[in-house]
Amino acid sequence: MISYTLKHSKKILTEAKNYITVDYYLTEEFTVAERPCSYGIRLDTKTAEDIVECCTRNDISKSRFKTSGILKKLAKYNVTSASLEGILDDMLFE
């Protein structure tokens, strides 16, 4: 079972002078038989036309604190769902 908790929401002005909204979620994946749970990240990017692009990366860490810290950095630097995979790979495998 996976739960999603909205942690940040940002309105970002793009290079094309359009606004997009990016929602940053902390995901928590758990089963009754398996403890501890694992944490991941989901980003939803919405355009003015309500087109939604989302990207999810599960099982980043068993630490809620570590995953929340990564999520905070992603929001700080306006990372969108289109670039999430590459940036996460850079952050996790430095």
DSSP file with accessible surface (Angstrom, degrees, kcal/mol):
  #  RESIDUE AA STRUCTURE BP1 BP2  ACC     N-H-->O    O-->H-N    N-H-->O    O-->H-N    TCO  KAPPA ALPHA  PHI   PSI    X-CA   Y-CA   Z-CA
    1    1 A M              0   0  155      0, 0.0    29,-2.6     0, 0.0     2,-0.4   0.000 360.0 360.0 360.0 139.3    0.0    0.0    0.0
    2    2 A I  E     -A   29   0A  56     27,-0.2     2,-0.3    25,-0.0    27,-0.2  -0.974 360.0-167.5-122.0 132.3    1.3    3.5   -0.9
    3    3 A S  E     -A   28   0A  40     25,-2.4    25,-2.2    -2,-0.4     2,-0.4  -0.883   9.7-147.8-114.9 151.5    0.2    6.7    0.7
    4    4 A Y  E     -A   27   0A 104     -2,-0.3     2,-0.5    23,-0.2    23,-0.2  -0.975   9.5-170.6-121.0 131.1    1.0   10.2   -0.6
    5    5 A T  E     -A   26   0A  53     21,-2.3    21,-2.7    -2,-0.4     2,-0.4  -0.980  23.0-131.7-123.5 119.1    1.5   13.3    1.6
    6    6 A L  E     +A   25   0A  88     -2,-0.5    19,-0.2    19,-0.2     3,-0.1  -0.540  33.1 166.8 -69.5 123.1    1.7   16.7   -0.1
    7    7 A K  E     +     0   0A  84     17,-3.0     2,-0.3     1,-0.4    18,-0.2   0.734  60.8   8.8-107.1 -35.6    4.8   18.5    1.3
    8    8 A H  E     -A   24   0A  67     16,-1.5    16,-3.1     2,-0.0    -1,-0.4  -0.992  51.8-168.9-146.3 151.0    5.3   21.5   -1.0
    9    9 A S  E     -A   23   0A  68     -2,-0.3     2,-0.4    14,-0.2    14,-0.2  -0.979  15.5-177.8-141.6 128.7    3.4   23.2   -3.8
   10   10 A K  E     -A   22   0A  64     12,-2.6    12,-2.9    -2,-0.4     2,-0.6  -0.983  24.1-144.2-132.7 142.2    5.1   25.9   -6.0
   11   11 A K  E     -A   21   0A 148     -2,-0.4     2,-0.4    10,-0.2    10,-0.2  -0.915  29.3-168.6-100.6 123.5    4.0   28.1   -8.9
   12   12 A I  E     -A   20   0A  21      8,-3.1     8,-2.4    -2,-0.6     2,-0.6  -0.941  20.2-136.4-122.6 134.3    6.9   28.4  -11.3
   13   13 A L  E     -A   19   0A  82     -2,-0.4     6,-0.2     6,-0.2     2,-0.1  -0.777  28.2-146.5 -87.1 123.0    7.3   30.8  -14.3
   14   14 A T    >   -     0   0   41      4,-3.2     3,-1.9    -2,-0.6    -1,-0.0  -0.315  27.9-102.1 -84.3 171.6    8.8   29.0  -17.2
   15   15 A E  T 3  S+     0   0  194      1,-0.3    -1,-0.1     2,-0.1    -2,-0.0   0.796 123.9  60.0 -61.9 -28.1   11.1   30.3  -19.9
   16   16 A A  T 3  S-     0   0   70      2,-0.1    -1,-0.3     1,-0.0     3,-0.1   0.324 120.5-111.2 -82.9   8.7    8.1   30.6  -22.2
   17   17 A K  S <  S+     0   0  159     -3,-1.9     2,-0.3     1,-0.3    -2,-0.1   0.775  78.3 126.7  66.2  28.8    6.5   33.0  -19.6
   18   18 A N        -     0   0   98     -6,-0.0    -4,-3.2    29,-0.0     2,-0.4  -0.874  57.7-123.5-109.9 150.7    3.8   30.5  -18.7
   19   19 A Y  E     -A   13   0A 126     -2,-0.3    29,-0.5    -6,-0.2     2,-0.3  -0.750  26.0-177.1 -94.9 139.8    3.1   29.4  -15.1
   20   20 A I  E     -A   12   0A  23     -8,-2.4    -8,-3.1    -2,-0.4     2,-0.5  -0.927  18.2-138.0-124.9 155.9    3.1   25.8  -14.0
   21   21 A T  E     -AB  11  46A  45     25,-2.6    25,-3.1    -2,-0.3     2,-0.5  -0.967  14.6-164.2-114.3 130.8    2.3   24.4  -10.6
   22   22 A V  E     -AB  10  45A   0    -12,-2.9   -12,-2.6    -2,-0.5     2,-0.5  -0.971   2.0-160.9-117.7 124.4    4.5   21.6   -9.2
   23   23 A D  E     -AB   9  44A   9     21,-2.7    21,-2.1    -2,-0.5     2,-0.6  -0.914   7.1-154.1-104.3 130.5    3.2   19.5   -6.2
   24   24 A Y  E     -AB   8  43A   0    -16,-3.1   -17,-3.0    -2,-0.5   -16,-1.5  -0.925  15.3-172.5-110.1 116.1    5.9   17.7   -4.3
   25   25 A Y  E     -AB   6  42A  46     17,-3.2    17,-2.1    -2,-0.6     2,-0.5  -0.874  21.4-142.0-112.9 142.8    4.7   14.5   -2.4
   26   26 A L  E     -AB   5  41A   2    -21,-2.7   -21,-2.3    -2,-0.4     2,-0.4  -0.879  25.3-152.4 -93.9 125.6    6.4   12.2    0.0
   27   27 A T  E     -AB   4  40A   1     13,-2.4    13,-1.9    -2,-0.5     2,-0.4  -0.807   8.7-163.6-101.3 147.0    5.3    8.6   -0.7
   28   28 A E  E     -AB   3  39A  43    -25,-2.2   -25,-2.4    -2,-0.4     2,-0.5  -0.983   4.2-167.7-131.1 116.1    5.2    5.9    2.0
   29   29 A E  E     +AB   2  38A  72      9,-3.0     9,-2.2    -2,-0.4     2,-0.3  -0.923  21.6 150.0-109.0 128.0    5.1    2.3    0.9
   30   30 A F        -     0   0   51    -29,-2.6     2,-0.3    -2,-0.5     5,-0.1  -0.983  28.1-159.4-152.2 157.9    4.2   -0.3    3.5
   31   31 A T        -     0   0   62      3,-1.0    -2,-0.0    -2,-0.3     0, 0.0  -0.928  34.3-116.3-131.3 162.0    2.7   -3.7    4.0
   32   32 A V  S    S+     0   0  145     -2,-0.3    -1,-0.1     1,-0.2     0, 0.0   0.916 116.8  43.3 -64.9 -37.8    1.4   -5.3    7.2
   33   33 A A  S    S+     0   0  103      1,-0.1     2,-0.6    -3,-0.1    -1,-0.2   0.742 107.0  67.4 -80.8 -24.0    4.0   -8.0    7.0
   34   34 A E  S    S-     0   0  109      0, 0.0    -3,-1.0     0, 0.0    -1,-0.1  -0.874  71.8-155.4-109.6 117.3    6.9   -5.8    6.1
   35   35 A R        +     0   0  161     -2,-0.6     2,-0.1    -5,-0.1    -5,-0.0  -0.982  63.5  40.5-130.4 145.1    8.4   -3.3    8.4
   36   36 A P  S    S-     0   0   82      0, 0.0    -1,-0.0     0, 0.0     2,-0.0   0.613  82.1-134.8 -79.8 171.1    9.9   -0.7    8.2
   37   37 A C        -     0   0    9     -2,-0.1     2,-0.3    25,-0.1    -7,-0.2  -0.250  14.0-123.5 -81.8 171.1    8.3    1.0    5.3
   38   38 A S  E     -B   29   0A   7     -9,-2.2    -9,-3.0    25,-0.0     2,-0.3  -0.885  17.7-140.4-117.9 154.5   10.1    2.7    2.5
   39   39 A Y  E     +BC  28  61A  27     22,-3.3    21,-2.3    -2,-0.3    22,-1.6  -0.849  23.8 163.1-117.1 148.7    9.8    6.3    1.3
   40   40 A G  E     -B   27   0A   0    -13,-1.9   -13,-2.4    -2,-0.3     2,-0.4  -0.754  28.9-107.3-146.0-168.0    9.8    7.8   -2.1
   41   41 A I  E     -BC  26  57A   0     16,-2.5    16,-3.0   -15,-0.2     2,-0.4  -0.978  18.2-171.7-136.1 141.4    8.9   11.0   -4.0
   42   42 A R  E     -BC  25  56A  60    -17,-2.1   -17,-3.2    -2,-0.4     2,-0.4  -1.000   5.5-166.6-132.5 134.3    6.2   11.9   -6.5
   43   43 A L  E     -BC  24  55A   0     12,-2.6    12,-2.1    -2,-0.4     2,-0.5  -0.981   1.6-166.2-120.0 131.1    6.0   15.2   -8.5
   44   44 A D  E     -BC  23  54A  13    -21,-2.1   -21,-2.7    -2,-0.4     2,-0.5  -0.984   5.5-164.0-114.3 123.1    2.9   16.4  -10.3
   45   45 A T  E     -BC  22  53A  10      8,-3.3     8,-2.5    -2,-0.5     2,-0.4  -0.945   7.4-169.9-110.1 123.0    3.4   19.2  -12.8
   46   46 A K  E     -BC  21  52A  67    -25,-3.1   -25,-2.6    -2,-0.5     6,-0.2  -0.948   6.7-152.7-117.5 133.4    0.3   21.0  -13.9
   47   47 A T    >   -     0   0   42      4,-1.9     3,-1.9    -2,-0.4   -27,-0.2  -0.398  38.3 -97.6 -91.3 174.7    0.0   23.5  -16.8
   48   48 A A  T 3  S+     0   0   79    -29,-0.5   -28,-0.1     1,-0.3    -1,-0.1   0.779 126.8  58.0 -62.6 -25.2   -2.5   26.4  -17.1
   49   49 A E  T 3  S-     0   0  140      2,-0.1    -1,-0.3     1,-0.0     3,-0.1   0.252 120.6-110.8 -88.2  11.6   -4.5   24.1  -19.3
   50   50 A D    <   +     0   0  135     -3,-1.9     2,-0.5     1,-0.2    -2,-0.1   0.768  64.7 153.4  63.8  27.7   -4.7   21.5  -16.5
   51   51 A I        -     0   0  107      2,-0.0    -4,-1.9     0, 0.0     2,-0.5  -0.775  30.6-153.7 -83.8 128.5   -2.4   19.0  -18.3
   52   52 A V  E     -C   46   0A  81     -2,-0.5     2,-0.4    -6,-0.2    -6,-0.2  -0.903  17.6-177.3-112.9 131.1   -0.7   16.9  -15.6
   53   53 A E  E     -C   45   0A 103     -8,-2.5    -8,-3.3    -2,-0.5     2,-0.3  -0.995  14.3-175.2-120.0 128.8    2.6   15.2  -15.9
   54   54 A C  E     -C   44   0A  70     -2,-0.4     2,-0.4   -10,-0.2   -10,-0.2  -0.930  14.2-171.9-129.1 154.1    3.7   13.1  -13.0
   55   55 A C  E     -C   43   0A  23    -12,-2.1   -12,-2.6    -2,-0.3     2,-0.4  -0.989   7.3-168.9-141.9 131.8    6.8   11.2  -12.0
   56   56 A T  E     -C   42   0A  48     -2,-0.4     2,-0.5   -14,-0.2   -14,-0.2  -0.976   9.4-172.3-125.4 137.3    7.2    8.8   -9.1
   57   57 A R  E     -C   41   0A  49    -16,-3.0   -16,-2.5    -2,-0.4     3,-0.3  -0.955  17.5-167.0-127.1 108.8   10.3    7.2   -7.6
   58   58 A N  E     +     0   0A  62     -2,-0.5   -18,-0.1   -18,-0.2   -19,-0.1  -0.479  60.0  28.5 -89.1 164.9    9.6    4.7   -4.9
   59   59 A D  E     +     0   0A  97     -2,-0.2   -19,-0.2     2,-0.1    -1,-0.2   0.868  64.0 145.8  56.4  47.2   11.9    3.1   -2.4
   60   60 A I  E    S-     0   0A  23    -21,-2.3     2,-0.3    -3,-0.3   -20,-0.2   0.900  71.5 -18.3 -75.5 -41.3   14.5    5.9   -2.2
   61   61 A S  E     -C   39   0A  20    -22,-1.6   -22,-3.3     1,-0.1    -1,-0.3  -0.991  45.1-128.2-160.2 159.1   15.2    5.3    1.5
   62   62 A K  S    S+     0   0  102     -2,-0.3     2,-0.6   -24,-0.2   -25,-0.1   0.507  91.4  89.3 -85.0  -7.2   13.9    3.6    4.6
   63   63 A S     >  -     0   0   48      1,-0.2     4,-2.1   -24,-0.1     5,-0.2  -0.830  58.8-166.3 -98.7 117.4   14.5    7.0    6.3
   64   64 A R  H  > S+     0   0   92     -2,-0.6     4,-2.6     1,-0.2     5,-0.2   0.894  92.5  54.8 -63.4 -39.8   11.6    9.5    6.2
   65   65 A F  H  > S+     0   0  181      2,-0.2     4,-2.0     1,-0.2    -1,-0.2   0.927 108.9  46.0 -61.0 -47.8   14.0   12.2    7.3
   66   66 A K  H  > S+     0   0  109      2,-0.2     4,-2.0     1,-0.2    -1,-0.2   0.937 114.8  46.8 -63.1 -45.7   16.5   11.6    4.4
   67   67 A T  H  X S+     0   0    0     -4,-2.1     4,-2.4     1,-0.2    -2,-0.2   0.902 111.0  52.1 -67.2 -38.2   13.7   11.4    1.8
   68   68 A S  H  X S+     0   0   35     -4,-2.6     4,-2.3     1,-0.2    -1,-0.2   0.883 107.7  53.3 -63.9 -36.4   12.1   14.6    3.2
   69   69 A G  H  X S+     0   0   34     -4,-2.0     4,-1.9     2,-0.2    -2,-0.2   0.907 109.2  47.8 -64.8 -41.3   15.4   16.4    2.9
   70   70 A I  H  X S+     0   0   16     -4,-2.0     4,-2.3     2,-0.2    -2,-0.2   0.931 111.2  51.6 -63.6 -44.1   15.8   15.4   -0.7
   71   71 A L  H  X S+     0   0    1     -4,-2.4     4,-2.2     1,-0.2    -2,-0.2   0.901 107.1  53.2 -61.1 -39.8   12.2   16.5   -1.4
   72   72 A K  H  X S+     0   0  143     -4,-2.3     4,-2.4     1,-0.2    -1,-0.2   0.912 109.2  48.8 -63.0 -40.9   12.9   19.9    0.2
   73   73 A K  H  X S+     0   0  124     -4,-1.9     4,-2.0     2,-0.2    -1,-0.2   0.899 108.5  53.8 -65.7 -41.0   15.9   20.4   -2.1
   74   74 A L  H  <>S+     0   0    1     -4,-2.3     5,-2.6     1,-0.2    -2,-0.2   0.923 112.1  44.5 -59.8 -43.1   13.9   19.5   -5.2
   75   75 A A  H ><5S+     0   0    5     -4,-2.2     3,-1.5     1,-0.2    -2,-0.2   0.907 109.6  56.1 -68.0 -40.5   11.3   22.1   -4.2
   76   76 A K  H 3<5S+     0   0  137     -4,-2.4    -1,-0.2     1,-0.3    -2,-0.2   0.883 112.8  41.1 -58.9 -39.2   13.9   24.7   -3.4
   77   77 A Y  T 3<5S-     0   0  155     -4,-2.0    -1,-0.3    -5,-0.1    -2,-0.2   0.188 112.5-116.3-100.4  18.1   15.5   24.4   -6.9
   78   78 A N  T < 5 -     0   0   69     -3,-1.5     2,-0.2     1,-0.2    -3,-0.2   0.837  44.7-178.9  55.9  40.4   12.1   24.2   -8.8
   79   79 A V      < -     0   0    9     -5,-2.6     2,-0.2    -6,-0.2    -1,-0.2  -0.523  10.0-154.7 -70.6 135.8   12.6   20.6  -10.1
   80   80 A T    >>  -     0   0   31     -2,-0.2     3,-0.9     1,-0.1     4,-0.8  -0.614  30.7-101.8-105.9 171.6    9.7   19.5  -12.3
   81   81 A S  T 34 S+     0   0    5      1,-0.2     4,-0.5   -28,-0.2     3,-0.5   0.817 117.8  63.9 -63.5 -28.4    8.5   16.0  -13.0
   82   82 A A  T 34 S+     0   0   72      1,-0.2    -1,-0.2     2,-0.1     4,-0.2   0.839 114.0  30.7 -65.1 -31.4   10.2   16.1  -16.4
   83   83 A S  T <> S+     0   0   48     -3,-0.9     4,-2.0     1,-0.1     5,-0.2   0.407  91.1 100.9-108.4   3.9   13.7   16.3  -14.9
   84   84 A L  H  X S+     0   0    0     -4,-0.8     4,-2.9    -3,-0.5     5,-0.3   0.908  78.1  52.3 -59.2 -49.3   13.1   14.4  -11.6
   85   85 A E  H  > S+     0   0   76     -4,-0.5     4,-2.3     1,-0.2    -1,-0.2   0.931 112.5  43.6 -57.0 -49.9   14.7   11.1  -12.7
   86   86 A G  H  > S+     0   0   41     -4,-0.2     4,-2.0     2,-0.2    -1,-0.2   0.905 115.9  47.3 -64.2 -41.5   18.0   12.5  -13.8
   87   87 A I  H  X S+     0   0   56     -4,-2.0     4,-2.5     2,-0.2    -2,-0.2   0.918 111.3  50.9 -68.8 -40.9   18.4   14.9  -10.9
   88   88 A L  H  X S+     0   0    0     -4,-2.9     4,-2.9    -5,-0.2     5,-0.3   0.917 108.5  52.5 -62.3 -41.7   17.5   12.2   -8.4
   89   89 A D  H  X S+     0   0   64     -4,-2.3     4,-1.9    -5,-0.3    -1,-0.2   0.928 110.7  47.9 -59.5 -42.8   20.1    9.9   -9.9
   90   90 A D  H  < S+     0   0  113     -4,-2.0    -2,-0.2     1,-0.2    -1,-0.2   0.908 115.0  45.5 -63.0 -42.0   22.7   12.6   -9.6
   91   91 A M  H >< S+     0   0   48     -4,-2.5     3,-0.5     1,-0.2    -2,-0.2   0.894 117.6  41.9 -69.6 -39.9   21.8   13.3   -6.0
   92   92 A L  H 3< S+     0   0   47     -4,-2.9    -1,-0.2     1,-0.2    -2,-0.2   0.750 120.0  39.9 -82.4 -25.5   21.6    9.7   -4.9
   93   93 A F  T 3<        0   0  154     -4,-1.9    -1,-0.2    -5,-0.3    -2,-0.1   0.000 360.0 360.0-118.2  31.1   24.8    8.4   -6.7
   94   94 A E    <         0   0  200     -3,-0.5    -3,-0.1    -4,-0.1    -4,-0.0  -0.412 360.0 360.0 -68.6 360.0   27.2   11.3   -6.2
